[in-house]
Amino acid sequence: MNRRTKLMGSVIAAVAVATLLLLDSASGFQFPRTPDVLQRFSSPRIQQSLSSQVVDIFTSARVVEDEAQLLSSDIVSDGGDQPNVPTTMQDAISTFLTVGDQGPLYVIFSILAFASWRVQLSSLEAVDGIIFGATVLFWSFQEHFLHEKVLHSKSDWVGKEIHQGHHEKPFYHISIDPAPLLLGWMLTAHFAFRTVLPLPLALTATVAYSMSGLFYEWAHYIVHTKVRFQSKFWKRVKENHLRHHVVSDEYWFAFSMPAMDDLFRTNPSVRQVRKQLEEEKRRRAVE
């Protein structure tokens, strides 16, 4: 077995491990863990010793409570005109890969093709790791920026209208972007990287960017299903997006990295936003 074959095997293995970890965090498929750890952190004695911000982020009890409150909103229905919203991880995976024009499946194949192309060109070096990490970080910034400034733009345009249509649907619905958009976005990113990087590093950046995009696509899709989450990360992601849909679409734009909302100061407390909305409502009534 030559070196390039080994590298290709490592890339495929990394994709497989990442998939397993994703399933582990979002479903009943579990690696060994201590099930009472989160309960210990949710005890009143420990919560009193932590700041409210830390409790909000790291204790599952608080997240579950907030999620239950948000789900009680009239905006969140049982599925509306899409009654076949997945409720189990098995159904969710099957739907994600097979519904519509199977865009996510084509993205997976494309990532493997770009990765194969990369390892055939030359050996991986430290700079590849730097480019990979920088691209993933770039995605997180781009994700927040595009969601806030483009999809929720002050100006009317077709992308904003499409996104508004997404907001007008019941929270539980199947939300997967079409294959032409997913593949076109990926290829556009590759050509953009190619203008500023040599081919091997452009391919590394393309793989990182595409994997980040696929993770976002999965994350956005899965939180709109009825699959119940067990990890605090996925509970935080869903709670964040519930707030964005149910409380106010002017906040909580992050997805892959919820901490981006803290960085850009778009993660206020629900109580604070609701108070602000009530004040604006009273002011308009007076006017």
C-alpha positions as CSV (number, residue, x, y, z in Angstrom):
1,M,0.0,0.0,0.0
2,N,1.6,3.3,-1.1
3,R,1.6,6.5,0.8
4,R,-1.1,8.2,-1.2
5,T,-3.5,5.3,-0.8
6,K,-2.9,5.4,3.0
7,L,-3.6,9.2,3.0
8,M,-6.8,8.6,1.0
9,G,-7.8,6.0,3.5
10,S,-7.2,8.4,6.3
11,V,-9.4,11.0,4.7
12,I,-12.2,8.6,4.2
13,A,-11.8,7.3,7.8
14,A,-11.9,10.9,9.1
15,V,-15.2,11.5,7.2
16,A,-16.6,8.3,8.6
17,V,-15.5,9.1,12.2
18,A,-17.0,12.6,11.9
19,T,-20.3,11.1,10.7
20,L,-20.3,8.7,13.7
21,L,-19.6,11.5,16.1
22,L,-22.4,13.6,14.5
23,L,-24.9,10.7,14.9
24,D,-23.7,10.1,18.4
25,S,-24.3,13.6,19.5
26,A,-27.8,13.9,17.8
27,S,-29.4,10.5,18.4
28,G,-29.6,7.4,20.5
29,F,-26.5,6.0,18.9
30,Q,-24.0,6.4,21.7
31,F,-20.4,5.8,22.6
32,P,-19.7,5.0,26.3
33,R,-20.5,7.9,28.6
34,T,-21.5,8.7,32.1
35,P,-25.3,9.5,31.8
36,D,-25.6,11.4,35.1
37,V,-22.9,14.0,34.4
38,L,-25.2,16.6,33.0
39,Q,-27.7,15.9,35.8
40,R,-25.0,16.7,38.4
41,F,-24.2,20.0,36.6
42,S,-27.9,20.8,36.7
43,S,-28.2,20.5,40.5
44,P,-29.3,23.7,42.3
45,R,-26.2,23.7,44.5
46,I,-23.9,23.9,41.5
47,Q,-26.1,26.2,39.5
48,Q,-25.9,28.7,42.3
49,S,-22.1,28.8,42.0
50,L,-22.2,29.5,38.3
51,S,-23.1,32.7,36.5
52,S,-26.4,32.7,34.6
53,Q,-24.5,32.9,31.3
54,V,-22.5,29.7,32.0
55,V,-25.6,27.9,33.2
56,D,-27.5,29.0,30.0
57,I,-24.8,27.5,27.8
58,F,-23.6,24.4,29.7
59,T,-26.4,22.8,31.6
60,S,-28.9,20.6,29.8
61,A,-31.7,21.2,32.3
62,R,-31.8,25.0,31.4
63,V,-31.7,24.2,27.7
64,V,-34.5,21.7,27.9
65,E,-36.6,24.2,29.9
66,D,-36.0,27.0,27.4
67,E,-36.7,24.7,24.5
68,A,-40.0,23.5,26.0
69,Q,-41.1,27.1,26.5
70,L,-40.2,28.0,22.9
71,L,-42.0,24.9,21.6
72,S,-45.2,26.0,23.3
73,S,-45.4,28.9,20.9
74,D,-48.3,28.9,18.4
75,I,-45.7,29.4,15.6
76,V,-44.4,25.8,16.2
77,S,-47.0,23.4,15.0
78,D,-47.0,19.6,14.6
79,G,-45.8,19.8,11.0
80,G,-48.5,21.6,9.1
81,D,-48.5,20.6,5.5
82,Q,-45.5,18.3,6.0
83,P,-46.7,15.5,8.2
84,N,-43.8,13.2,7.3
85,V,-41.2,15.2,9.3
86,P,-38.7,12.6,10.7
87,T,-39.0,11.7,14.4
88,T,-36.1,9.2,14.5
89,M,-32.5,9.4,13.5
90,Q,-32.8,6.5,11.1
91,D,-35.7,8.3,9.3
92,A,-33.8,11.6,9.4
93,I,-30.7,10.2,7.7
94,S,-32.7,8.4,5.1
95,T,-34.7,11.6,4.3
96,F,-31.6,13.8,4.3
97,L,-29.9,11.6,1.7
98,T,-32.8,10.6,-0.5
99,V,-35.5,13.3,-0.5
100,G,-35.8,15.6,-3.4
101,D,-32.8,15.8,-5.8
102,Q,-30.4,14.2,-3.2
103,G,-28.2,17.3,-3.0
104,P,-26.4,16.3,0.3
105,L,-25.5,12.9,-1.2
106,Y,-23.9,14.6,-4.3
107,V,-22.0,16.9,-1.9
108,I,-20.6,13.9,0.0
109,F,-19.4,12.3,-3.2
110,S,-17.9,15.6,-4.4
111,I,-16.0,16.0,-1.1
112,L,-14.5,12.5,-1.5
113,A,-13.6,13.4,-5.1
114,F,-11.8,16.6,-4.1
115,A,-10.0,14.9,-1.3
116,S,-8.9,12.1,-3.6
117,W,-7.6,14.7,-6.1
118,R,-5.7,16.5,-3.4
119,V,-3.8,13.4,-2.0
120,Q,-2.9,12.4,-5.6
121,L,-1.2,15.7,-6.2
122,S,1.3,15.7,-3.3
123,S,1.8,14.8,0.3
124,L,-0.2,16.6,2.9
125,E,1.9,19.2,4.8
126,A,1.4,21.4,7.9
127,V,0.2,24.2,5.8
128,D,-2.7,22.1,4.7
129,G,-3.8,21.8,8.3
130,I,-3.6,25.5,8.7
131,I,-5.6,26.2,5.5
132,F,-8.2,23.6,6.6
133,G,-8.6,25.1,10.1
134,A,-8.7,28.7,8.7
135,T,-11.4,27.7,6.2
136,V,-13.6,26.1,8.8
137,L,-13.3,29.3,10.9
138,F,-14.0,31.4,7.9
139,W,-17.2,29.4,7.3
140,S,-18.4,30.2,10.8
141,F,-18.0,34.0,10.3
142,Q,-19.4,33.8,6.8
143,E,-22.4,31.8,8.0
144,H,-23.4,34.4,10.5
145,F,-22.7,37.3,8.2
146,L,-24.8,35.9,5.3
147,H,-27.6,35.0,7.5
148,E,-27.9,38.4,9.2
149,K,-26.8,40.8,6.5
150,V,-28.0,38.9,3.3
151,L,-30.9,36.6,4.1
152,H,-32.3,39.2,6.6
153,S,-31.2,42.1,4.5
154,K,-33.0,45.5,4.8
155,S,-33.4,45.5,1.1
156,D,-35.8,43.2,-0.8
157,W,-34.3,40.6,-3.1
158,V,-35.1,37.1,-4.2
159,G,-32.9,35.4,-1.6
160,K,-34.6,37.3,1.2
161,E,-38.0,36.4,-0.1
162,I,-37.1,32.7,-0.3
163,H,-35.7,32.8,3.3
164,Q,-38.8,34.6,4.5
165,G,-40.9,31.7,3.0
166,H,-38.8,29.4,5.2
167,H,-39.7,31.4,8.3
168,E,-43.4,31.3,7.4
169,K,-43.5,27.5,7.4
170,P,-44.2,25.6,10.6
171,F,-41.0,25.1,12.6
172,Y,-41.1,21.3,12.0
173,H,-40.6,20.8,8.2
174,I,-38.1,19.3,5.9
175,S,-35.6,22.0,5.0
176,I,-32.9,20.9,2.5
177,D,-31.4,23.1,-0.1
178,P,-31.6,21.9,-3.8
179,A,-28.6,20.2,-5.4
180,P,-27.9,22.9,-7.9
181,L,-27.5,25.5,-5.1
182,L,-25.3,23.2,-3.0
183,L,-23.0,22.1,-5.9
184,G,-22.9,25.5,-7.5
185,W,-21.9,27.1,-4.2
186,M,-19.2,24.5,-3.7
187,L,-17.7,24.9,-7.2
188,T,-17.8,28.7,-6.9
189,A,-15.9,28.4,-3.6
190,H,-13.3,26.2,-5.3
191,F,-12.7,28.6,-8.1
192,A,-12.4,31.4,-5.6
193,F,-9.8,29.5,-3.6
194,R,-8.0,28.7,-6.8
195,T,-7.5,32.4,-7.6
196,V,-5.5,33.0,-4.4
197,L,-4.0,29.6,-3.6
198,P,-1.9,27.0,-5.5
199,L,-4.0,24.0,-6.6
200,P,-3.2,21.6,-3.7
201,L,-4.0,24.1,-1.1
202,A,-7.1,25.3,-3.0
203,L,-8.3,21.7,-2.9
204,T,-7.7,21.5,0.8
205,A,-9.7,24.7,1.3
206,T,-12.4,23.3,-0.9
207,V,-12.7,20.1,1.1
208,A,-12.8,22.1,4.4
209,Y,-15.4,24.6,3.0
210,S,-17.6,21.8,1.6
211,M,-17.5,19.8,4.8
212,S,-18.4,22.9,6.8
213,G,-21.3,23.6,4.3
214,L,-22.5,20.0,4.6
215,F,-22.4,20.2,8.4
216,Y,-24.4,23.4,8.3
217,E,-26.9,21.8,5.9
218,W,-27.3,18.8,8.2
219,A,-27.5,21.0,11.3
220,H,-30.2,23.2,9.8
221,Y,-32.1,20.2,8.6
222,I,-32.0,18.2,11.7
223,V,-33.1,20.9,14.1
224,H,-36.2,21.3,12.0
225,T,-37.1,17.7,12.5
226,K,-38.7,16.1,15.6
227,V,-35.6,14.1,16.4
228,R,-34.8,14.6,20.1
229,F,-31.2,15.5,21.0
230,Q,-29.1,14.2,23.9
231,S,-26.0,16.3,23.7
232,K,-25.8,19.8,25.1
233,F,-24.2,21.1,21.9
234,W,-27.2,20.0,19.7
235,K,-29.6,21.2,22.3
236,R,-27.9,24.6,22.2
237,V,-28.0,24.7,18.4
238,K,-31.8,23.9,18.4
239,E,-32.6,26.3,21.1
240,N,-30.7,29.0,19.3
241,H,-32.6,28.4,16.1
242,L,-35.9,28.1,17.9
243,R,-35.3,31.6,19.4
244,H,-34.5,32.9,15.9
245,H,-37.8,31.5,14.5
246,V,-40.1,32.0,17.5
247,V,-38.9,35.0,19.5
248,S,-37.3,37.3,16.9
249,D,-35.5,36.9,13.6
250,E,-33.3,39.9,14.4
251,Y,-31.1,37.8,16.7
252,W,-29.5,34.3,16.9
253,F,-28.0,33.9,13.5
254,A,-25.3,31.4,14.3
255,F,-25.5,27.7,13.6
256,S,-22.4,25.6,13.2
257,M,-20.7,27.6,16.0
258,P,-23.4,29.1,18.3
259,A,-20.7,31.1,20.1
260,M,-20.6,33.4,17.1
261,D,-23.8,35.0,18.4
262,D,-21.9,35.9,21.6
263,L,-19.1,37.4,19.5
264,F,-21.4,39.5,17.4
265,R,-23.7,40.4,20.3
266,T,-26.7,38.7,18.7
267,N,-27.4,36.5,21.7
268,P,-29.5,38.5,24.1
269,S,-31.8,36.9,26.7
270,V,-35.2,35.9,25.5
271,R,-36.7,38.1,28.4
272,Q,-34.8,41.1,27.1
273,V,-36.0,40.7,23.5
274,R,-39.6,40.1,24.5
275,K,-39.5,43.2,26.7
276,Q,-38.1,45.2,23.8
277,L,-40.8,43.9,21.5
278,E,-43.5,44.8,24.0
279,E,-42.1,48.3,24.4
280,E,-42.1,48.8,20.6
281,K,-45.6,47.5,20.4
282,R,-46.9,49.9,23.0
283,R,-45.0,52.8,21.3
284,R,-46.6,52.0,17.9
285,A,-50.0,51.8,19.6
286,V,-49.6,55.3,21.1
287,E,-48.5,56.7,17.7
